[in-house]
Amino acid sequence: MSQQPGLGSSARFISRVLIFGSLLIALNCYWIISAENRVVWELTDFSVFPTVLFTLFAVAGVNLLLKRTFTSLALQNSEIAIIYVMVSVSTALAGHDIIRQLVPLMANPFWFATPENEWEELFFRYLPDWLTVPNRSLLRGYFEGDENFWQPQYFNAWIFPILAWSVFVILLLFVTLCINIIIRQQWIEHEKLSYPLTVMPIEVISDTSKLFSNKLVWIGFLIAFGLEIIAGLNYLYPSVPPLKIKYILPTNIRPWNAMSWGFAIYIYPFAIGLAYLMPLDLSLSLWFFLLTWKLQPVILTVLGFNTAVGLMNEQRSGAWIGIGVIALLTSRNHIIKIVKGVLTRRENSSLYYLAVFGMIFGTGLMVLFWYQAGLSPWVAITYFLIYFVICIGMTRMRAELGPPTHELHGAHPDRLMAGFLGTRAIGPANLTNTTLLSWLAYGYRCHPMPHQLEGFKIGSYFDVRYRRLIISMIVASIVGAFLSILLHVSLYHRFQFARWGVGEFNHLRNQILFPKEANLEAMQHVGIGFVITAVLTILKRRFIWWPFYPAGYAVSKGWAMTWMWFSILLGWLAKRLMFATGGVKYYRIMLPLFLGFIFGQFSAGSLWSLIAIITGKNMYTMFP
């Protein structure tokens, strides 16, 4: 691929992209960690993070001014694109479902252990000292706050586990990057997947002046921004009249009380905008299957199958695994060709050599890492095999369809293994070490792997050299991993909010005290989810008229989608009307309005979180 003129020299690339991008990574990580732990919630529950899009919006605006005044200081489009990818990948690490879930696992067992819960007798001997902080006296500042982390006793106790976990996270992201390099050409160039979530950054970067001068963008922006400002003022000053755009219908009457989280009718401009970017059949599938998932426990309760209600997460696990397996099967010829070409030295691309051998050696180092921690190699290999299949499924869903959120709680690879084999076959040492890995599978909402692949799509649009894009993502992984862990630990010492993650060790205690055999009923539901996904895939590929995507079935059941579904329905309806009245032309004409909805609500939500961080007070949060 030819080199973009704006990325001419290595010195410019280092200073304008890597260093500036790393500074923005540090700011975003601090922003996310401070906000989600202290004053607002759920900034990283979305497929696109509000703070990252706000940062892009701000950088593009400032860069537009520089182009008109100080041209030599202005960034090229390709440079902004790489910086956006760097910030997006690293911010995922700092988010709600990744490092935030990891850090408590390093300290919680030693602080919350009591004679009654018997944690010390049951599993302390299996916890590796180099991944945890076993000195209870040195944990007081972490749990009680109002302490300076940078004191020698605290820093010395934490620094080695921080570095050890950083190495593992970097290894993990390097392996996912290698997988993305292998599947990139198949999904981007051969299958030409749509990547709806790349539309926003590409529109902002490619022609900032035209976008910023479009009146529809600012109409959408002001509508969404105004709604968020009014909601925030009402939160602070109840005398300010609120706009009633969020309702929860009562479901406290049997059998409707079988629904989880009630029945929400919420209007989110950003979700309407994201639904407008999605393929029509996907947005239809999301709200249709949400209603299906909502009604399923009601119907099962009426029919007397109450136990099956609690196994719907297993169905979703099977659906995600199904999408991952089908994605690999669809790409098998491409993957086999690349691997065979590398192993026989017929492949002439050095990137594929890096990807294949990097994936093999990276995975081998991860298994060795956990073998040193006390995890049996067969458990580690099986665990990461299941985990990467789920991650590939998630990445495929985003590449093909771009759902506004994707969450999968309870789908821990070790728990799926226990369902098939029983906890007795896995053993207490392995159960303890996989508990330390539980943060990987907490919810999958802000996982970096899809952001890496979307980075390749954005890079291809701006003709960015893949080597520089790969270097940038590796740098983002290193900076983001270390800073995310360090900032969580240091801020926990300053503010008292380290009070979650205990449930994982209670679950571990029960697994050791009460070993179970294989759970065949749960695994049947995993199989049901897999089969339904396979059937939906076949129907979607065989029949043009079939409207339902398997990704809609897999993604729509979840906490976040419960609040978004009605807005997705509105976005679907708006896009349907545009195509019905004026076709693609009308869709393109109205696209800036819906982009404005996204930018407006995300900008207002980001500003409220900044105000909350500065003042140290709870503020209105845009979601839920």
ZAMARGU-4260 file (C-alpha; in steps of 0.2 Angstrom, whole numbers, plus 5000, padded with zeros to 4 digits):
<rodrens>
0) 5000/5000/5000 | 5007/5017/4996 | 5012/5029/5010 | 5001/5043/5014 | 5010/5060/5011
5) 5005/5066/5028 | 5015/5052/5036 | 5031/5055/5027 | 5044/5055/5040 | 5047/5043/5055
10) 5050/5058/5066 | 5033/5066/5062 | 5025/5049/5064 | 5032/5047/5082 | 5029/5065/5087
15) 5012/5068/5079 | 5004/5051/5081 | 5013/5040/5094 | 5017/5053/5107 | 5001/5064/5105
20) 4991/5048/5104 | 4998/5042/5120 | 4994/5059/5129 | 4976/5057/5123 | 4976/5039/5129
25) 4982/5045/5146 | 4968/5058/5147 | 4955/5046/5141 | 4960/5033/5153 | 4960/5045/5168
30) 4943/5052/5162 | 4935/5035/5161 | 4942/5028/5177 | 4938/5044/5187 | 4920/5045/5180
35) 4915/5027/5180 | 4921/5024/5198 | 4917/5040/5207 | 4903/5050/5200 | 4894/5043/5184
40) 4892/5026/5177 | 4891/5016/5161 | 4902/5027/5149 | 4909/5012/5141 | 4894/5001/5139
45) 4892/5006/5121 | 4900/5000/5105 | 4907/5017/5103 | 4913/5026/5118 | 4906/5044/5121
50) 4923/5051/5128 | 4933/5044/5113 | 4920/5052/5100 | 4920/5068/5110 | 4939/5068/5109
55) 4939/5065/5090 | 4926/5079/5088 | 4937/5091/5098 | 4953/5086/5089 | 4945/5087/5072
60) 4937/5105/5077 | 4954/5111/5083 | 4963/5104/5068 | 4951/5113/5056 | 4956/5129/5064
65) 4974/5125/5062 | 4972/5121/5044 | 4966/5139/5042 | 4979/5148/5053 | 4994/5137/5057
70) 4995/5125/5042 | 5011/5117/5048 | 5004/5112/5064 | 4989/5104/5057 | 4987/5085/5057
75) 4983/5075/5041 | 4967/5065/5040 | 4977/5049/5041 | 4986/5054/5057 | 4969/5059/5065
80) 4963/5042/5060 | 4977/5032/5068 | 4976/5043/5084 | 4957/5039/5085 | 4961/5020/5083
85) 4974/5021/5097 | 4963/5030/5109 | 4948/5019/5105 | 4958/5003/5108 | 4966/5009/5124
90) 4950/5016/5131 | 4942/4999/5130 | 4955/4993/5142 | 4951/5006/5155 | 4932/5003/5153
95) 4919/4995/5164 | 4921/4977/5159 | 4940/4975/5158 | 4953/4982/5170 | 4939/4989/5182
100) 4935/4970/5185 | 4953/4965/5186 | 4960/4976/5199 | 4949/4970/5213 | 4954/4952/5210
105) 4971/4957/5215 | 4966/4962/5233 | 4948/4956/5238 | 4952/4938/5244 | 4964/4945/5257
110) 4954/4959/5263 | 4937/4950/5264 | 4943/4933/5270 | 4935/4929/5287 | 4935/4913/5298
115) 4916/4910/5293 | 4919/4910/5274 | 4935/4899/5275 | 4943/4907/5260 | 4960/4906/5267
120) 4959/4887/5270 | 4950/4884/5254 | 4961/4893/5241 | 4974/4905/5247 | 4987/4892/5244
125) 4983/4892/5225 | 4984/4911/5223 | 5000/4917/5215 | 5009/4930/5226 | 5016/4939/5210
130) 4998/4942/5203 | 4990/4947/5220 | 4994/4958/5235 | 4992/4946/5250 | 4998/4958/5264
135) 4981/4964/5272 | 4990/4978/5282 | 4995/4986/5265 | 4978/4985/5258 | 4970/4997/5271
140) 4974/5012/5260 | 4967/5003/5244 | 4950/4999/5253 | 4948/5014/5264 | 4954/5028/5253
145) 4962/5045/5258 | 4979/5038/5255 | 4994/5042/5244 | 4998/5027/5233 | 5015/5034/5229
150) 5022/5030/5247 | 5036/5017/5246 | 5026/5003/5256 | 5011/5004/5244 | 5020/5006/5228
155) 5032/4992/5232 | 5018/4980/5236 | 5008/4984/5220 | 5021/4987/5207 | 5026/4969/5203
160) 5008/4963/5201 | 5004/4978/5191 | 5018/4974/5179 | 5014/4956/5178 | 4996/4959/5174
165) 5001/4972/5161 | 5012/4960/5152 | 4998/4947/5151 | 4986/4960/5145 | 4998/4966/5132
170) 5001/4948/5126 | 4982/4945/5125 | 4980/4960/5114 | 4994/4956/5104 | 4986/4939/5100
175) 4969/4947/5096 | 4979/4959/5085 | 4987/4944/5076 | 4970/4936/5073 | 4963/4952/5066
180) 4978/4953/5054 | 4974/4936/5048 | 4955/4939/5045 | 4956/4957/5040 | 4958/4954/5021
185) 4944/4941/5021 | 4931/4952/5030 | 4936/4969/5023 | 4941/4966/5005 | 4933/4949/5000
190) 4917/4949/5010 | 4916/4968/5011 | 4907/4969/5027 | 4899/4985/5031 | 4907/4990/5047
195) 4893/5003/5052 | 4903/5009/5068 | 4917/5016/5057 | 4905/5028/5048 | 4905/5041/5061
200) 4924/5043/5063 | 4926/5042/5044 | 4913/5055/5041 | 4921/5067/5054 | 4939/5064/5048
205) 4937/5064/5029 | 4928/5080/5027 | 4927/5090/5044 | 4924/5106/5036 | 4909/5100/5026
210) 4902/5090/5040 | 4904/5105/5052 | 4895/5117/5040 | 4880/5105/5037 | 4865/5112/5046
215) 4857/5095/5049 | 4872/5090/5059 | 4870/5105/5071 | 4851/5103/5071 | 4853/5085/5077
220) 4867/5090/5089 | 4857/5104/5097 | 4842/5093/5099 | 4852/5079/5108 | 4863/5091/5117
225) 4849/5101/5123 | 4839/5086/5130 | 4855/5080/5140 | 4858/5097/5147 | 4840/5099/5153
230) 4841/5082/5160 | 4857/5086/5169 | 4850/5102/5176 | 4834/5093/5182 | 4846/5081/5191
235) 4855/5095/5200 | 4840/5107/5202 | 4823/5097/5203 | 4814/5113/5200 | 4819/5113/5182
240) 4805/5104/5173 | 4811/5088/5165 | 4807/5081/5148 | 4797/5065/5150 | 4806/5054/5137
245) 4809/5039/5148 | 4796/5027/5155 | 4796/5010/5163 | 4780/5000/5161 | 4775/4991/5177
250) 4778/4972/5176 | 4775/4967/5194 | 4760/4956/5191 | 4762/4937/5187 | 4767/4931/5175
255) 4774/4948/5168 | 4786/4949/5183 | 4796/4935/5175 | 4803/4949/5164 | 4821/4955/5170
260) 4823/4974/5172 | 4805/4978/5168 | 4799/4985/5151 | 4807/5001/5147 | 4802/5014/5134
265) 4817/5026/5134 | 4822/5038/5120 | 4840/5040/5117 | 4845/5051/5102 | 4862/5042/5101
270) 4854/5025/5100 | 4842/5032/5086 | 4857/5038/5077 | 4867/5022/5078 | 4851/5012/5073
275) 4850/5023/5057 | 4868/5018/5053 | 4864/4999/5055 | 4857/4988/5041 | 4838/4989/5042
280) 4837/4970/5045 | 4849/4971/5060 | 4840/4985/5068 | 4823/4976/5065 | 4832/4960/5072
285) 4837/4969/5088 | 4821/4976/5094 | 4811/4960/5088 | 4822/4948/5097 | 4822/4959/5112
290) 4804/4957/5113 | 4806/4939/5110 | 4818/4937/5124 | 4807/4947/5136 | 4792/4937/5132
295) 4801/4920/5133 | 4802/4919/5152 | 4784/4925/5153 | 4778/4911/5142 | 4789/4898/5151
300) 4782/4903/5167 | 4764/4901/5161 | 4769/4884/5155 | 4777/4879/5171 | 4795/4878/5165
305) 4802/4890/5178 | 4819/4882/5179 | 4822/4885/5160 | 4820/4904/5163 | 4837/4904/5173
310) 4846/4896/5158 | 4843/4909/5145 | 4861/4916/5147 | 4867/4898/5142 | 4857/4900/5126
315) 4865/4917/5122 | 4882/4909/5126 | 4879/4896/5113 | 4873/4909/5101 | 4889/4919/5103
320) 4900/4904/5101 | 4889/4899/5086 | 4893/4916/5077 | 4911/4914/5081 | 4912/4896/5074
325) 4902/4901/5059 | 4913/4916/5055 | 4929/4904/5056 | 4920/4891/5045 | 4916/4905/5032
330) 4934/4911/5032 | 4942/4894/5033 | 4949/4894/5015 | 4957/4911/5017 | 4964/4906/5034
335) 4971/4890/5028 | 4979/4898/5013 | 4988/4911/5024 | 4994/4898/5037 | 4999/4886/5024
340) 5008/4899/5014 | 5017/4905/5030 | 5022/4887/5035 | 5028/4883/5018 | 5036/4900/5015
345) 5026/4903/5000 | 5017/4919/5007 | 5027/4935/5003 | 5018/4946/5015 | 5029/4949/5031
350) 5013/4955/5040 | 5006/4937/5039 | 5022/4929/5046 | 5020/4941/5060 | 5002/4937/5063
355) 5004/4918/5061 | 5019/4916/5072 | 5014/4930/5083 | 4997/4921/5087 | 5006/4904/5090
360) 5020/4911/5101 | 5009/4924/5110 | 4996/4910/5114 | 5010/4899/5120 | 5017/4913/5131
365) 5000/4915/5139 | 4998/4897/5143 | 5016/4897/5150 | 5011/4913/5160 | 4997/4904/5168
370) 5006/4887/5170 | 5018/4897/5181 | 5003/4904/5191 | 4997/4886/5194 | 4985/4883/5180
375) 4985/4866/5171 | 4990/4868/5152 | 4975/4858/5146 | 4963/4870/5156 | 4973/4886/5150
380) 4972/4880/5132 | 4954/4875/5132 | 4950/4892/5142 | 4958/4903/5129 | 4951/4893/5114
385) 4933/4896/5120 | 4937/4914/5124 | 4944/4918/5107 | 4930/4910/5098 | 4918/4921/5108
390) 4929/4936/5105 | 4929/4932/5086 | 4910/4930/5086 | 4909/4947/5095 | 4921/4955/5082
395) 4911/4948/5068 | 4895/4955/5074 | 4902/4972/5075 | 4911/4971/5058 | 4895/4965/5049
400) 4881/4974/5058 | 4888/4987/5071 | 4876/4984/5086 | 4875/4999/5098 | 4880/4988/5112
405) 4885/4970/5115 | 4885/4961/5132 | 4886/4944/5137 | 4886/4941/5156 | 4889/4924/5164
410) 4898/4917/5148 | 4915/4913/5157 | 4925/4899/5148 | 4929/4891/5164 | 4910/4890/5169
415) 4906/4883/5152 | 4920/4870/5155 | 4913/4866/5172 | 4896/4864/5164 | 4902/4851/5152
420) 4915/4842/5164 | 4909/4846/5181 | 4920/4856/5194 | 4927/4840/5202 | 4936/4836/5185
425) 4944/4854/5185 | 4950/4854/5202 | 4952/4868/5215 | 4969/4875/5209 | 4962/4877/5191
430) 4946/4884/5198 | 4956/4897/5208 | 4967/4903/5194 | 4952/4904/5182 | 4943/4915/5195
435) 4958/4927/5193 | 4954/4927/5174 | 4935/4930/5177 | 4938/4949/5173 | 4941/4944/5154
440) 4923/4937/5153 | 4914/4949/5164 | 4903/4957/5150 | 4912/4959/5134 | 4905/4976/5131
445) 4921/4986/5129 | 4933/4973/5123 | 4947/4980/5112 | 4947/4966/5099 | 4933/4974/5088
450) 4941/4991/5089 | 4957/4984/5082 | 4948/4977/5067 | 4938/4993/5065 | 4955/5002/5065
455) 4960/4992/5050 | 4944/4997/5041 | 4947/5015/5045 | 4965/5014/5040 | 4961/5006/5023
460) 4949/5021/5020 | 4963/5034/5023 | 4977/5023/5014 | 4987/5021/5030 | 5001/5009/5030
465) 4997/4994/5039 | 5014/4993/5048 | 5011/5010/5056 | 4994/5005/5061 | 5000/4989/5069
470) 5014/4999/5078 | 5001/5012/5084 | 4989/4998/5091 | 5004/4989/5100 | 5009/5006/5108
475) 4991/5009/5112 | 4990/4992/5120 | 5006/4995/5130 | 5002/5012/5136 | 4983/5008/5139
480) 4986/4992/5149 | 4999/4999/5161 | 4990/5016/5164 | 4973/5008/5166 | 4979/4996/5180
485) 4991/5009/5188 | 4977/5023/5188 | 4964/5011/5195 | 4975/5006/5209 | 4981/5024/5213
490) 4964/5031/5212 | 4957/5018/5223 | 4970/5023/5236 | 4964/5041/5235 | 4945/5038/5234
495) 4935/5025/5243 | 4927/5015/5229 | 4935/4998/5229 | 4920/4987/5235 | 4915/4975/5221
500) 4922/4959/5214 | 4918/4949/5230 | 4905/4938/5221 | 4918/4929/5211 | 4927/4922/5227
505) 4910/4917/5235 | 4907/4908/5219 | 4924/4900/5220 | 4921/4895/5238 | 4905/4886/5233
510) 4913/4877/5219 | 4927/4870/5230 | 4915/4866/5245 | 4901/4859/5234 | 4909/4851/5219
515) 4896/4847/5205 | 4895/4835/5191 | 4892/4840/5173 | 4876/4851/5171 | 4868/4843/5156
520) 4853/4854/5156 | 4863/4870/5155 | 4874/4863/5141 | 4858/4858/5131 | 4853/4876/5132
525) 4871/4881/5125 | 4867/4869/5111 | 4850/4876/5108 | 4858/4894/5106 | 4871/4887/5094
530) 4858/4878/5083 | 4846/4893/5083 | 4861/4904/5077 | 4865/4891/5064 | 4847/4890/5057
535) 4846/4909/5057 | 4862/4910/5047 | 4857/4897/5034 | 4840/4906/5032 | 4848/4923/5031
540) 4861/4917/5018 | 4848/4906/5008 | 4833/4918/5007 | 4835/4936/5002 | 4818/4940/5010
545) 4822/4933/5027 | 4824/4948/5038 | 4832/4942/5054 | 4850/4942/5058 | 4858/4929/5070
550) 4867/4943/5078 | 4851/4951/5083 | 4846/4935/5092 | 4863/4934/5101 | 4865/4953/5106
555) 4847/4958/5110 | 4845/4949/5127 | 4855/4960/5139 | 4854/4974/5152 | 4859/4988/5140
560) 4848/4983/5126 | 4833/4983/5138 | 4835/5002/5139 | 4839/5005/5120 | 4827/4994/5111
565) 4813/5007/5109 | 4826/5020/5102 | 4833/5007/5090 | 4815/5004/5084 | 4813/5023/5081
570) 4830/5023/5071 | 4824/5008/5061 | 4807/5016/5057 | 4816/5032/5052 | 4828/5023/5040
575) 4813/5013/5033 | 4804/5029/5029 | 4819/5037/5021 | 4821/5022/5009 | 4803/5021/5006
580) 4801/5039/5001 | 4818/5043/4992 | 4829/5028/4993 | 4848/5029/4996 | 4848/5048/4991
585) 4836/5053/5005 | 4846/5041/5017 | 4862/5050/5013 | 4854/5068/5014 | 4847/5064/5031
590) 4862/5055/5038 | 4870/5071/5045 | 4855/5074/5056 | 4857/5057/5064 | 4876/5059/5066
595) 4871/5075/5075 | 4860/5065/5087 | 4875/5054/5092 | 4888/5068/5093 | 4876/5079/5103
600) 4871/5066/5116 | 4889/5059/5118 | 4896/5077/5119 | 4884/5082/5133 | 4886/5066/5142
605) 4905/5068/5141 | 4904/5086/5148 | 4893/5081/5162 | 4906/5068/5167 | 4920/5081/5166
610) 4910/5092/5177 | 4908/5078/5189 | 4926/5074/5190 | 4931/5092/5192 | 4918/5095/5206
615) 4919/5078/5214 | 4900/5077/5214 | 4888/5065/5207 | 4880/5071/5191 | 4867/5066/5179
620) 4873/5051/5168 | 4867/5049/5151 | 4864/5030/5152 | 4853/5021/5158
</rodrens>
